[in-house]
Amino acid sequence: MKSIAVSIALSLFACLMPFSVHAQSAGEEVAPELFELGEIQVKFTNTDYPSVRLDGESWEETEYTQDGRRVSLHRVNRMSQHVVKAIPNVPGFEEAEVVIEPADWKLVKVNKLDRAWKVEKSLTFKKKPVEPKKPAPPPAEDEAGAVAPEVP
């Protein structure tokens, strides 16, 4: 008789447990200001697929778009200042960097119910200045006035 009572109690408990968990999760809402992680999106105007560093270190959670003109850095702490440094893979361009301040973060709508912290910045790489070529020294003359042959 005890085993029947125990089995009925366990089955009632198992049937009612999902309803209590659902009621708790539906009532819980976390304020967006409590989330410290966000996403940084950097758009590149004149090159594609540059190497990106966050605060001088490579960032694991990095995602490029298909054309390589935009990079997303996921799970970044939005409560502190960051420096995003981009190193172009194309010769002839200088490195560029952008500073992300805590005030730059915006709460954007992801879908009907979800919001996320995001920063969108744009970077333009400057072209390196062309170094002027040094003029070749005039050929040296011997005392007799003969020109010495050039050595390769």
C-alpha positions in Angstrom: 0.0 0.0 0.0 2.9 2.3 0.8 4.4 1.7 -2.7 1.2 2.8 -4.4 1.0 6.0 -2.4 4.6 6.8 -3.1 4.2 6.1 -6.8 1.1 8.4 -7.0 3.0 11.2 -5.1 6.0 10.9 -7.4 3.9 11.0 -10.6 1.9 14.0 -9.4 5.2 15.7 -8.6 6.6 14.9 -12.0 3.4 16.2 -13.7 3.3 19.5 -11.8 7.1 20.3 -11.8 7.2 21.7 -15.4 4.4 24.1 -14.7 6.1 25.6 -11.7 9.4 26.0 -13.6 7.6 27.7 -16.5 5.8 30.1 -14.1 9.2 31.1 -12.6 10.9 31.6 -15.9 8.0 33.6 -17.4 8.0 36.0 -14.5 11.8 36.7 -14.5 12.9 39.6 -16.6 16.5 40.9 -16.3 17.1 44.6 -17.0 19.3 45.1 -20.0 21.6 47.4 -18.0 22.7 44.4 -16.0 24.3 42.8 -19.0 28.0 43.7 -19.3 28.7 42.0 -22.6 28.1 43.3 -26.1 29.2 43.3 -29.7 31.5 45.7 -31.6 31.0 46.0 -35.3 33.7 47.7 -37.4 33.2 48.6 -41.0 36.2 49.0 -43.3 35.9 51.4 -46.2 38.9 50.8 -48.4 40.2 47.3 -47.7 38.9 43.8 -46.7 39.9 41.1 -44.2 42.3 43.1 -42.1 43.8 41.6 -38.9 41.9 42.9 -35.9 43.2 43.2 -32.3 41.2 44.3 -29.3 43.3 46.1 -26.7 46.5 44.8 -28.3 45.5 41.1 -28.2 43.8 38.9 -30.8 40.1 38.3 -30.0 38.7 34.7 -30.4 35.1 35.6 -30.9 35.6 37.4 -34.2 33.4 37.1 -37.2 33.9 38.6 -40.7 31.1 39.2 -43.2 31.3 37.4 -46.5 32.9 40.3 -48.4 35.3 41.0 -45.5 34.3 44.7 -45.2 32.8 44.3 -41.7 34.0 42.5 -38.6 32.1 41.7 -35.4 33.8 41.2 -32.1 31.4 39.3 -29.8 31.2 39.1 -26.0 33.1 42.3 -25.3 32.8 44.0 -21.9 30.9 47.2 -22.5 31.8 48.7 -19.1 35.4 49.6 -20.0 37.2 51.5 -22.7 38.6 49.5 -25.6 41.0 50.1 -28.5 40.3 48.2 -31.8 43.4 48.1 -33.9 43.2 47.0 -37.6 46.2 45.9 -39.6 45.6 45.8 -43.4 46.6 42.8 -45.3 47.2 44.9 -48.4 50.6 46.7 -48.7 50.5 50.5 -49.0 48.1 51.2 -46.2 48.9 52.2 -42.6 47.4 50.6 -39.5 44.3 52.2 -38.1 42.6 52.2 -34.7 39.4 53.3 -33.1 38.6 53.9 -29.5 35.4 52.5 -28.0 34.1 54.4 -24.9 31.5 53.0 -22.5 29.1 55.8 -23.6 29.2 54.6 -27.2 27.2 51.5 -26.5 23.6 51.4 -27.7 20.8 49.0 -26.8 19.5 47.8 -30.2 16.5 45.6 -31.0 17.5 42.1 -32.2 14.0 40.7 -32.6 10.5 41.3 -31.1 11.6 40.3 -27.6 15.3 40.5 -27.4 17.7 43.5 -27.1 21.5 43.5 -27.3 24.3 46.0 -26.6 26.1 47.1 -29.8 28.7 49.6 -31.1 29.1 50.4 -34.8 32.2 52.2 -36.0 33.8 52.8 -39.3 37.5 52.7 -40.2 39.4 54.2 -43.2 43.0 53.2 -43.8 45.3 56.0 -44.8 47.7 55.3 -47.6 51.4 55.2 -46.7 53.4 58.2 -48.0 55.6 57.3 -50.9 59.3 57.5 -49.8 61.3 59.6 -52.3 64.0 57.7 -54.0 67.5 58.8 -53.1 69.5 59.9 -56.1 72.4 57.6 -57.0 75.8 59.1 -56.2 77.8 60.2 -59.2 80.3 57.7 -60.4 83.7 58.1 -58.9 86.6 59.2 -61.1 90.2 58.0 -60.9 93.1 60.5 -60.8 93.6 59.8 -64.5 90.0 60.9 -65.2 88.7 57.4 -66.0 85.3 56.5 -64.6 85.3 53.4 -62.3 82.9 50.6 -63.3 79.8 50.2 -61.2 79.7 47.2 -58.9 76.4 45.5 -58.7 
